[in-house]
Amino acid sequence: MDTKKDIDTAETKVTRRDFLYLTTGSFTVVGAGALVWPFIAQMNPDASVKALASTEVDLSPIMPGQSITILWRGKPVFVRRRTEEEIAEAQAVEQTDLPDPETDETRVQKPEWLVMVGVCTHLGCIPLGNKGEYNGWFCPCHGSHYDTSGRIRKGPAPKNLEIPSYVFLDDNTIKIG
Amino acid sequence: MSDDYEPQSAVAKWIDKRLPIITLFSGHLMQFPTPKNLNYWWTFGGILTFCLITQIITGLVLAMHYIADANLAFASVEHIMRDVNYGWLLRYIHANGASMFFIAVYLHMARSLFYGSYKEPRELIWIIGVFIFLLMIATAFMGYVLPWGQMSFWGATVITNLFSAIPFFGEAITNWLWGDYSVSGALLTRFFTLHYLMPFLIFGLVILHIWALHVPGNNNPEGIDVVKGQDTVPFHPHYVVKDVLALVVFMIVFAGFVFFSPNILGHSDNYIQANPLQTPEHIVPEWYFLPFYAILRAIPDKLGGVIAMVSAIAILAFIPWLDSSKVRSCKYRPLYRQFYWLLIADFILLGYLGSQSATGIYLILGRLATLYYFLHFILVMPLIGFIEKPKPLPKSISEPVLSKEEQLAKSGQTA
């Protein structure tokens, strides 16, 4: 009776053997993928790194015009208490003048406090503060100029300095991450 | 074997003309003429290759997270277990992989002993195999030290102290091994380095092992020489498929350990950080060393015990000349076959005794089992070749199969 079945299926060109090949092959591919994944995933940030992914910062010692740099996820974060002039300067910029248009309002939660990742969006160096043609930051590696809102104005960097997610826990404390 | 292979595509031809690697692999992994009567005991070569590669890959990955420092090693292993993505899986594969490796190698060696695969012209394959086994022991031992738990520390202490049994230079040699006056971080870092190196040495020896195998070709269950073409089939697909099936079954057992009882083969004391001021109450090596550990303890003398243990492994290399019988397969050696199974039972008994404390009846049995282990090789093997009257060998490997079929056909007719 088996031979009869084989002949029947042979006419439709899908044989029992085809089915076996396909299912075996599929199981092998899925199995191999499942086996390979842990070997790849082990290189991703581990639980101990993720546990350190937020940092609280006390803002009270920072005077207007001063900034501090803190370490968050192994990267520097600039926290700057901007002066009235700096805020005004940042808000006055025309969007058409910006390579990566963004208003100052969208970059800050309170205009006085500018919080951003201090890593140049070009190739990852740390820009220097109070420098450059726009009174903001200047990257010494390849000459990118950022303004008082941390937006790219001139040089090879493609994007504005990144704003990390942060919340004000109270008036004098923020939690980054 | 490789002469009938011609690369097909233009790219393959271009490469093969300059570096005949395609011809090499095709000849040795695909067309290689393999006796058509190999049974499943012959699949452990492939399984062992899989084990070695598994250990190398998981080891490489673990080394990305492990820290070889006496103060940090234990914590870094816990970090792997708790923090690293799938770290628990990778470490359990590696730790149980060592056990699976030894299960496979013991079965592989038992196969060779039963079917006489160590005999002329395959002596060198066997001897290289003994060296691989020796390196495996060293690698496994050093690997067990790395987590820097109590068993790691005291295992390392006991084993390195074996060298102190050497007359005159013992102390100098152990201090040199330790890089200190006791087991310490200096030993840990050098063991890590060597543990990383040795699998690659094993890999090199495996290539020699296979190379030496591919000169005379496989032995087979009948233990007689095969006629190429008439008695052989290409390695691929016949034995590739057979090896893969055996490998899948092996992997199921492997996965069973990894996922359902990952610590059953280890010792719980190794989850206590190394303490140089306190030895665990009951110190035992990993299960795969137990037979040799039993031999070590059977001899009531420090140097004697060490010599016995080392000899127990070294004597294996001389088996090709200790066995005086010209007949390879135990299928045709009715007398030796009994002693073969006695040796296997003796080895298992030694393993059991190694796990028990060396007192009373266990010690007496340990001594008897040790005595038989050595007598088997230095007395039984050479003598039986002269005493035994082997069964008549078949003329070809097809004969036993065909005669069985004839019998079946006859009995079928009568029924």
Chai-1 contact restraints between the chains, C-beta under 6 A:
chainA,res_idxA,chainB,res_idxB,connection_type,confidence,min_distance_angstrom,max_distance_angstrom,comment,restraint_id
A,P38,B,Y86,contact,1.0,0.0,6.0,A-B,restraint_1
A,P38,B,L89,contact,1.0,0.0,6.0,A-B,restraint_2
A,F39,B,V61,contact,1.0,0.0,6.0,A-B,restraint_3
A,A41,B,N85,contact,1.0,0.0,6.0,A-B,restraint_4
A,A41,B,Y86,contact,1.0,0.0,6.0,A-B,restraint_5
A,Q42,B,V61,contact,1.0,0.0,6.0,A-B,restraint_6
A,Q42,B,V84,contact,1.0,0.0,6.0,A-B,restraint_7
A,Q42,B,N85,contact,1.0,0.0,6.0,A-B,restraint_8
A,Q42,B,Y86,contact,1.0,0.0,6.0,A-B,restraint_9
A,N44,B,N85,contact,1.0,0.0,6.0,A-B,restraint_10
A,D46,B,D83,contact,1.0,0.0,6.0,A-B,restraint_11
A,D46,B,V84,contact,1.0,0.0,6.0,A-B,restraint_12
A,D46,B,N85,contact,1.0,0.0,6.0,A-B,restraint_13
A,A47,B,D83,contact,1.0,0.0,6.0,A-B,restraint_14
A,S48,B,D83,contact,1.0,0.0,6.0,A-B,restraint_15
